[in-house]
Amino acid sequence: MLTSNKGFEHWGEILHDEVMAAALLDRLLHRSHIVNIRGNSFRMRRHMELSKAIHPTASRAAEAERAREGDES
């Protein structure tokens, strides 16, 4: 099992070699099953909960800002 938060198109940048990245992905993905999971990770969810507990006024300000941005859309 292998996980990454980067898309396949970015692996060339990470490895600093597009050809090697393509060869690696070709071998890695041969007969593989890809599961694409979207959304916030459990770590980020826990981080947000801790951040709200530690900095309650900053969390309320950030939530208010996000709400205003949502109203403008």
C-alpha positions in Angstrom: 0.0 0.0 0.0 1.2 3.5 -0.9 -0.4 6.8 -0.1 0.4 10.3 -1.3 -1.2 13.7 -1.1 0.3 14.6 -4.5 -1.3 13.7 -7.8 0.6 11.7 -10.4 1.2 14.8 -12.5 3.3 16.3 -9.7 5.6 13.3 -9.2 8.1 14.5 -11.8 8.5 17.7 -9.8 9.0 15.8 -6.6 11.6 13.4 -8.1 13.2 16.1 -10.2 13.0 13.9 -13.3 9.9 13.5 -15.4 11.2 10.4 -17.2 12.1 8.5 -14.0 8.7 9.5 -12.5 6.9 8.1 -15.5 8.9 4.9 -15.4 8.3 4.5 -11.6 4.6 5.2 -11.9 4.3 2.8 -14.8 5.8 -0.1 -12.8 4.0 0.9 -9.6 0.6 1.2 -11.1 0.8 -2.0 -13.3 -2.0 -4.2 -12.1 -2.8 -1.9 -9.2 -6.0 -0.6 -7.8 -6.2 3.1 -7.2 -8.5 4.4 -4.5 -8.9 8.2 -4.6 -10.0 9.5 -1.2 -11.2 13.2 -1.1 -11.9 15.3 1.9 -10.2 16.3 5.1 -7.9 13.8 6.8 -8.5 12.6 10.3 -5.3 14.4 11.4 -6.5 17.7 10.0 -9.9 17.2 11.7 -8.2 16.6 15.0 -5.9 19.5 14.4 -8.8 21.8 13.9 -10.5 20.6 17.1 -7.4 21.2 19.1 -6.9 24.6 17.5 -10.4 25.6 18.4 -9.9 24.4 22.0 -6.6 26.3 22.4 -7.6 29.5 20.6 -11.4 29.9 20.8 -11.5 33.6 19.8 -9.3 33.1 16.8 -11.4 30.1 15.7 -14.6 32.2 15.9 -13.0 35.0 13.9 -11.9 32.5 11.2 -15.3 30.9 11.1 -16.9 34.4 10.7 -14.5 35.2 7.9 -15.3 32.0 6.1 -19.0 32.7 6.5 -18.6 36.2 5.0 -16.7 34.8 2.0 -19.5 32.3 1.5 -22.1 35.1 1.5 -20.1 37.0 -1.2 -20.1 34.0 -3.6 
